[in-house]
Amino acid sequence: MSDTPDNLSDLYKIGTVAKLTGIAVERLRAWERRYGLTPASRDGKTRFFSAEQVERLTRTKRLIDQGHPVSTVINLSN
């Protein structure tokens, strides 16, 4: 049985996003506050991210690991 509502079944909870991208949950929340990173959906306090957002965050993490500041890469277009 899924732990998300039916309309959110193709989305990822923030903890899963953290595991897939290597970006800590706390950091994702901070980016939400500082840079306007918004989840695809929310169900109460639970944040859900789309597969496209996970891919984008993975690329963002790669750029940060290469030395680019988050403030310059967080809002880059695909």
C-alpha positions in Angstrom: 0.0 0.0 0.0 1.3 3.4 -0.9 2.0 6.0 1.8 0.9 8.9 -0.4 -2.5 9.9 -1.8 -3.3 8.5 -5.2 -2.7 11.9 -7.0 0.8 12.1 -5.4 1.9 8.5 -6.2 4.4 9.7 -8.9 6.1 12.2 -6.6 8.9 11.7 -4.1 8.9 12.7 -0.4 11.7 15.0 0.7 13.5 12.2 2.5 13.6 10.1 -0.7 14.8 13.2 -2.7 17.6 13.6 -0.2 18.7 10.0 -0.6 18.5 10.2 -4.4 20.4 13.5 -4.8 22.8 13.4 -1.9 21.4 16.7 -0.6 20.4 16.8 3.0 16.7 17.3 3.9 17.7 20.3 6.0 19.5 21.8 3.0 16.5 21.3 0.7 14.4 23.1 3.3 16.9 25.9 3.5 16.9 26.3 -0.3 13.2 26.4 -0.2 13.3 29.4 2.2 16.3 31.2 0.7 16.0 30.5 -3.1 12.4 29.8 -3.6 12.8 26.0 -4.3 9.3 24.9 -4.2 8.0 21.3 -4.1 5.7 20.1 -6.8 3.1 19.5 -4.2 2.4 19.5 -0.5 0.1 17.4 1.6 0.0 19.2 5.0 3.6 19.5 6.0 4.9 16.8 3.7 6.7 18.0 0.7 6.6 16.1 -2.6 9.0 16.6 -5.5 8.6 15.5 -9.1 11.0 13.3 -11.0 12.0 16.3 -13.1 12.8 18.2 -9.9 14.9 15.3 -8.6 16.9 15.3 -11.9 17.4 19.1 -11.7 18.5 18.8 -8.0 21.0 16.1 -9.0 22.5 18.4 -11.6 22.5 21.3 -9.2 24.4 19.1 -6.6 26.9 18.1 -9.2 27.7 21.8 -10.0 28.0 22.7 -6.4 30.4 19.8 -5.9 32.5 21.3 -8.7 32.8 24.5 -6.8 29.9 26.6 -8.1 28.0 28.6 -5.4 24.4 27.4 -4.9 23.1 31.0 -5.3 24.3 30.9 -9.0 23.1 27.5 -10.0 19.9 27.0 -8.1 17.8 29.0 -10.6 19.5 28.0 -13.8 17.3 26.8 -16.6 17.5 23.2 -17.7 
